[in-house]
Amino acid sequence: MTALVIRTAQDAIAAVPYLLGFHPSRSLVVIGYDGPQGTCAIRLDLPASAPTGERVAGLLSGNGFRKALLLGYGPADEVEGSAGTMAAALTAAGLAVLESVRIGDGRWWSLTCTDDCCPAEGTPYDISASVIAAQATLAGHVALADRDELVRSVQPVDGPARESMRRATERAERRFLCWAREPASRFRSRTTEEGLDHVPRILARARGGTRPTDDDVAWLGFLLTDQRVRDEAWIRIDEDAPAADIAFWRDVLRRVEPPYVPAPASLLAYAAYSAGDGGLANVALERALEADRAYSMAVLLRGVIDAGIPPTKARMRMTPRQLAAAYNEPEQEAS
């Protein structure tokens, strides 16, 4: 995500919806900064417990952050209690909590102000008029109305679009059944061969502006059940500029039938994570793990994100040729 320069409490209030991908409610948001990895925003449901505060403090301090801001969205008693508990945990872990505020009804109140510096009725703010909102919008970032809207953005299509995908999936599965008479080793080899041909072609067309057909998506969903093919799609995500990959994998995830959800959901999660969009990464992982709680890529990403490992430390940086070598494939098969 494009770096957003936060200088004041109002800057932080304007930045949070773009850092999370949605406007939070009944939440405590902890922003860690002044460290080697830029800015980290963590959202927690209210009320936030002491153990949760200790976990967040350990995560931020462990990743080198030295300062923090706290923003609470909700009733005064819940926000003040949770913010106080979090501030104590962060301070104990060596972080300086420079500001703690409560936000509600278009106003914000400082929880650290001890004199008459802040009006009792709160300070009004307008995110839409802020420089940070303009910067984020120009960079292509979107702040949805709430987390529910973000969740809906990765849910399956319905109506005629769903029925069309069902028919396309049936055609893909019949194609697969035609291979069932082949020896098992040949079947696995053929799935990989088809996938290594299909994935680059469909990605190239999508990046050129052509939306994949239902048959393309259904066949891709089947081929991604092969780990080698899934890994090929994984290393082809553009970690420096993943916007096109986010759009592609979100579309594929919404269209595939339930048995084929884990791979595209995990690939979307990784693309979002690469972009610094933790909100989208988390809801995509929820879909992957709801479909298969043991799906390896989703489990791995869940651990990486929960550990607070920044995207810059977890990049694949692998070419198709290197991946082929890792799978001990003949050099001519790499492209």
Order of alpha helices (4+ residues) and beta strands (2+ residues): alpha-beta-beta-alpha-beta-alpha-beta-beta-beta-alpha-alpha-alpha-alpha-alpha-alpha-alpha-alpha-alpha-alpha-alpha
